[in-house]
């Protein structure tokens, strides 16, 4: 977990996209399911502050969409 912040962000984005994309061997997870899976790995696989930032950004974008604001 000594990766650079850029590497951590790229890894989290890749994990999120992988989890929310259906594969031949499994269905796609919902956004919430994917975020829970990533959150559970915080501190072990990913820096907790980077995970928190991802959750805040994705959660904020969903809240904007729900309010009819541009995302």
C-alpha positions in Angstrom: 0.0 0.0 0.0 3.0 2.3 -0.6 1.7 3.2 -4.0 1.5 6.8 -5.0 -1.9 8.6 -4.6 -2.3 8.5 -8.4 -1.7 4.8 -8.4 -4.2 4.4 -5.6 -6.9 6.4 -7.4 -6.3 4.5 -10.7 -6.6 1.2 -8.8 -9.8 2.2 -7.1 -11.4 3.4 -10.3 -10.4 0.2 -12.0 -11.8 -1.9 -9.2 -15.1 0.1 -9.2 -15.5 -0.3 -13.0 -14.6 -4.0 -12.8 -17.1 -4.7 -10.0 -19.9 -2.7 -11.7 -19.4 -4.4 -15.1 -21.0 -7.8 -15.8 -18.6 -10.6 -16.7 -19.1 -14.0 -18.1 -18.7 -15.6 -14.7 -20.7 -13.1 -12.6 -23.3 -10.3 -12.8 -22.4 -6.7 -12.3 -22.7 -5.3 -8.8 -24.8 -2.2 -8.1 -22.9 1.0 -7.3 -23.6 0.6 -3.6 -22.5 -3.1 -3.6 -19.2 -2.1 -5.3 -18.6 0.7 -2.9 -19.2 -1.6 0.1 -16.7 -4.1 -1.3 -14.1 -1.4 -1.9 -14.8 0.1 1.6 -14.2 -3.3 3.2 -10.8 -3.3 1.6 -9.9 0.1 2.9 -6.8 0.1 5.0 -5.7 -3.3 3.7 -5.7 -2.8 -0.1 -6.4 0.9 -0.5 -5.6 3.9 1.6 -8.7 4.8 3.7 -8.7 8.5 2.7 -8.7 7.6 -1.0 -11.6 5.2 -0.5 -13.5 7.9 1.4 -12.9 10.4 -1.4 -14.2 7.9 -4.0 -17.3 7.2 -2.0 -17.9 11.0 -1.5 -17.5 11.7 -5.2 -19.7 8.9 -6.4 -22.3 9.5 -3.7 -22.3 13.2 -4.5 -22.9 12.5 -8.2 -25.8 10.3 -7.4 -27.3 12.9 -5.1 -27.0 15.5 -7.9 -28.7 13.2 -10.4 -31.5 12.5 -7.9 -32.1 16.2 -7.5 -32.2 16.8 -11.2 -28.9 18.7 -11.2 -26.4 18.2 -14.0 -23.9 15.5 -13.2 
